[in-house]
Every structure is written in structure tokens, then in C-alpha cells.
Amino acid sequence: PEITQGTLQVLFEFQTQVAMITGMEVASASHYDGATACGEAVLMARRLTKRQGVVLSGGLHPHYAATVATNVQHLVSELITLPPADPGLDEDIVGQINGRTACVVVQNPDVFGRLHDVAPIAEAAHKAGALLVVVVTEPVSLGLVRSPGDMGADIVAAEGQAIGNSLNFGGPCLGLFATREKFVRQMPGRIAGEARDADGRRGWVLTLS
């Protein structure tokens, strides 16, 4: 694949932009769609923490929640899906975090269009040894709102269709995935990286696949 330098450079630039808008350190070269990326994020958190518990916010899109449930049905023994909270009332996510929790999944803006400061949830999750997964279904919002990485997210899963893919008969969609550099070995997907050839010229390679 290294012979297709133009394609690899485009992937590298794409990853860089995803990392920048999400406030994270590394990003992969996309997934099938946002819901798939969310499911992969939960599986990644399970691998990193070696725990079985998952807490899904009631503000998470139900299709994303259903995808997570399908992905972890034989792997996670404790999946908590909170009910949608009434407008103006915050659900008790923090109260669901315990020593068995692998990750907490929240969406921002949530499925009702409400913005949240997830920093307190990140703090509570990290205190318990869990990870915070932030889902973004509208990536254009990241040009204006505080990034998930800035609020303490460990993994960001997003739907990228709105930044350029026109839909035809329900597709194609585009799953964005970003995380902290220390977790890169457990990140699913491909990573295009910058390198140097034998003559010292800049080149592009698949560094993780």
C-alpha cells in the first residue's frame, strides 16, 4: 500500500484534522459509521481496563446504544442504559460508576440537542479507574463548542457524514475515532503515518493496521 503515496497523505491529513477538532492526540482512518465507532470504543475500553461494566447515557442516540448492546452482548456482564432524562434535569451518570465500570458513554450534543459539560463525569470516571467515551453525532458542532478532549474524554467516537459525504439511499456514513496517544496500541482501525525514505524524503506509510 505504500506505493499509493497520495492516498496515504490524504489519510494522514484527515487523521490530523479529526484529532484537532476532537481535542485528542491520535485518530484512525475512519470506521463504517458513528454507531460502529461507538461500539468499538466500548470494546477498546474493556480491553484497556479489563472490566465488564458499561454505562450508557440516556442522551445517547438509541441506534448507538443498540449497536453497543449488540457488540458487547457476549462480552460485558453489566450494561447499564439510563433512561432519557427530562429537559433541564441531569441524569445520575456519576452515581452509576463503580469499581467494575470499564467506561461511561455520553453524547454531546445529546440526542435532544442539549450541550453538556462532561468534565465532572470524566473526573468521576477517572477517579474510579474507568474511561470516558464521548460520542459526537454532529461533527460541525466541534467548530464552536468545547472539544471532548478538552473536557477529559479518553476516547471520541463520532459520525463524520456531515463534513462532506452526501447521502445516497441511506449511505455512506463515516465513523470518526480518536483517542489519547497512550492508548494507541488498542485503537481499532488503520493509522497512516509520516516517515522518511532511504533518501531522506518525506513519505507516508500505514503504521498500524
Number of C-alpha atoms within 10 A of each C-alpha: 9 12 10 10 13 12 13 22 17 14 21 21 14 17 24 18 14 24 22 17 20 29 22 24 19 23 31 26 25 25 23 13 21 27 27 22 28 30 20 22 30 29 23 21 27 22 14 17 16 12 19 20 25 29 22 25 22 24 24 25 20 14 12 21 20 13 18 24 20 12 17 19 12 8 13 17 13 16 16 17 19 16 12 17 14 9 8 7 8 12 15 13 20 15 9 15 23 15 13 17 25 29 32 27 28 25 28 25 22 19 16 14 11 12 13 14 12 18 16 12 23 24 18 19 25 17 13 16 17 27 30 29 25 29 30 28 25 18 19 14 14 17 10 8 13 17 21 28 22 12 18 22 30 25 29 30 32 27 25 23 21 14 11 9 12 11 11 8 5 7 11 12 20 23 21 31 33 33 25 18 13 11 16 16 10 14 27 21 15 17 21 24 17 13 13 11 9 6 6 8 8 10 16 23 19 17 11 14 11
